[in-house]
Amino acid sequence: QVQVVESGGGLVQPGGSLRLSCVASGSIFSIYSMGWYRQAPGKQRELVATITSGGSTNYADSVKGRFTISRDTAKNTVYLQMISLKPEDTAVYYCYVQAAYRPYWGQGTQVTVSS
């Protein structure tokens, strides 16, 4: 059974930082990219950041300069370092794995930015 598990979410004050982690395990073959999406209350799920197996990255305009995505390809693990968090960053963050046959999604981890 394929597993995609996120961790690191929580409650932080505006301006704070969090580091999310995601590990993919099981029968996943030929991973092309991994990344993060988020879904805020009343909003559709949106791209946050992605990284390919070759190291190319892509960020949403709203997080550029604040979030950094990185990957340990050998361990099928992806990270999202988030700094200068804003209330509008509040969302459930989902790990995304693009494999050769299909995408895989994690269960999500809640990030809440509030004073």
C-alpha positions in Angstrom: 0.0 0.0 0.0 1.3 3.4 -1.0 1.7 5.9 1.9 2.2 9.6 1.6 2.5 11.2 5.1 2.9 14.8 6.1 4.1 16.2 9.4 5.1 19.5 10.9 1.9 21.5 10.8 0.6 23.5 13.8 -0.5 26.8 15.2 1.9 29.8 14.9 1.6 33.5 15.2 2.0 35.8 12.2 5.6 36.2 11.3 6.4 32.8 12.7 8.0 29.8 10.9 7.2 26.1 10.3 8.9 23.3 8.5 6.7 20.7 6.8 7.9 17.2 5.9 6.5 14.5 3.6 7.7 11.0 3.0 6.4 8.7 0.3 6.7 5.0 0.7 5.4 1.7 -0.7 5.1 0.7 -4.4 5.7 4.1 -6.0 7.7 3.9 -9.2 9.4 6.6 -11.3 8.6 9.7 -9.3 8.7 12.7 -11.5 8.1 15.4 -8.9 6.9 16.1 -5.4 5.4 19.2 -3.9 2.8 20.9 -1.8 -0.7 22.1 -2.3 -3.0 23.8 0.2 -6.6 24.4 0.7 -7.9 27.3 2.8 -11.4 27.6 4.1 -13.8 28.4 1.3 -11.1 28.1 -1.3 -10.1 25.6 -3.9 -6.9 23.6 -3.6 -4.0 25.6 -5.0 -0.3 24.9 -5.8 2.2 26.1 -3.3 5.5 24.7 -4.5 6.9 21.7 -6.5 10.3 20.2 -7.1 11.3 17.8 -9.8 13.7 14.9 -9.5 16.2 17.1 -11.2 15.9 19.9 -8.7 13.8 22.4 -10.6 11.4 24.3 -8.4 8.2 26.2 -8.9 6.4 28.5 -6.4 3.1 30.2 -6.2 3.5 34.0 -6.4 2.0 34.4 -2.9 4.8 32.4 -1.2 7.9 33.4 -3.3 10.6 34.7 -1.0 9.0 33.2 2.1 8.8 29.4 1.4 11.5 27.1 0.3 11.0 23.6 -1.0 13.7 20.9 -1.0 13.9 17.2 -1.6 15.8 14.1 -0.6 15.2 12.1 -3.7 16.9 8.9 -2.3 14.4 8.9 0.6 11.4 10.1 -1.4 11.1 13.0 1.1 10.1 16.6 0.4 10.3 19.5 2.8 8.7 23.0 2.9 10.4 25.6 5.0 7.9 28.4 5.7 9.0 31.7 7.2 7.2 35.1 7.7 3.9 33.3 7.9 0.7 35.3 7.3 -2.9 34.6 8.4 -3.7 34.0 4.7 -1.3 31.0 4.8 -3.8 29.2 7.0 -4.8 26.1 5.2 -4.6 22.3 5.1 -1.3 21.5 3.3 -1.2 18.4 1.2 1.8 16.6 0.0 1.7 15.7 -3.7 3.7 13.0 -5.5 3.6 12.7 -9.3 4.6 9.2 -10.3 4.7 7.6 -13.8 1.2 6.1 -13.6 -0.7 8.5 -11.3 -0.5 11.1 -8.7 -0.6 10.4 -4.9 -1.8 12.6 -2.1 -1.2 12.8 1.6 -3.9 13.2 4.2 -2.9 16.8 4.8 -1.6 18.7 7.8 -3.2 21.8 9.3 -1.3 25.1 9.3 -3.0 27.8 11.3 -1.5 31.3 11.5 -3.2 33.4 14.1 -2.5 35.8 16.9 
